[in-house]
Amino acid sequence: IRRGIQSDGDVLYFGNSDGFVLALHKSGRMLWKFKTDKAVVCKPAVAGDKVVFSSRDNHVYALNKITGAVVWKFKMGSETPHPWG
């Protein structure tokens, strides 16, 4: 399941319930793929040179939008139940 798609010109950024965030060029070529420990639950936000998003693994991530490398990672509070359905 895709969570919202964010566009930054020629690149689309999106997460899915498998825990991945992907960056795809408008040509369809994958630029990078990043794996979290649980589902990505929001549409990634592009802020300057970073892609920021949260995951059900209780972290907020900032990735370099060109390379997909982790710039920073923030642990949120305890996990809250999320009913899928």
N, C-alpha and C positions, 0 to 999 in steps of 0.2 A: 504494500500500500504506500503510495507516495503521499507525503505531507506537502504543503504548499511549495510552489516553485518560485524562486527568486531569479530575476534576470539582471545581469550587469553588462549591458551591451551585447557582445557576441557570446557570452557564457551564461548557462543556466545552472543554478545550484539548487539541489533538493535532497531531502532525506527520506528514509523509508522505515517501515516497521522491522526490517532486518537489522537496523542499527547503522546503516551506511549513510553518509552524505557524499554526494557525487557532484562533480563539476563537468558539464558537457558543453563542448563548443557547439555553436548553432549548426555546424555541419554534421553533428552526431558523433564526433570523435570524443571519447572520454579523456579528459585532461588529468583527473585524479579521482581517487576514491578513498574515503576515510572511514574506519570502522569504530563504533562505540560498543559498549558492552550490552546495550539494550536499545529499544526502539527510539528513533528520533521523533520527537513529539511536536515539533513546530516548524514553521517555514523559516529557513535560514535568512538572516539579515546580512546585507553587505554594507560594511562601514569602512570606508577608506580602502586599505589593502587587506582587510580581514573579512571572513565569513563567520558569523556568530550564530550559535544555535544551542538548544538544550536537548538532553537525551533522558530517557527513563532510567539511566544509570546514575541519576542525581548529579549530573555535572552540566555546567555551561562551558562550551568550548569556543575558542577563537582560533580559526585556522588561517594560514596565509592563503589568500585567494588565488595565487598563481601556482603554488606548489602543493597545497593541502597539508603542509606541516603544522603541527600544533604551535601556536604562539603563546597561548595560555589556556589553563583549564581551572575551573572553579568548582569546588564541591559544595553543593547545596545542603540543606538540612536533611533530616531523615526521610526515607521513602514514604510516599503517600499512596494508598491503593488507587488503582485506576481501572475501572470496569470497562473492558473491551466489549463492545456489543452494541 
